[in-house]
Amino acid sequence: MDTDAVAHAAYGFGTFFWFFLFVFGLILSILWILVPFAIFGIKGILRRIARSLENLEKQNADLLVHWRETPRVVEQVSYRDPDAPVVVARDPRYPPA
């Protein structure tokens, strides 16, 4: 194997490696500068989301209280014998409150 080819391949790999290491470091440094601004910028949005979640929780609690206070209708369940025209049993069922 030719030593010049090996040296050229090693030089090419080193250049390739250092170029991508430089690009990675450049991207990382840009992100390092920009991320704090993104975090502080999102705080207001998170506060608005938290407020709307609190409103939704209050609405859900009000709906649940209203649902529990409404009277329940008794449901009549009849079991029939398939061979006889007579109702075998009646079972009043109350929906859970």
ABEGO torsion letter per residue (X at the ends): XBAAAAAAAAAAAAAAAAAAAAAAAAAAAAAAAAAAAAAAAAAAAAAAAAAAAAAAAAAAAAAAAAAAABBBBBBBBBBBBAABABBABBBBBBBBX
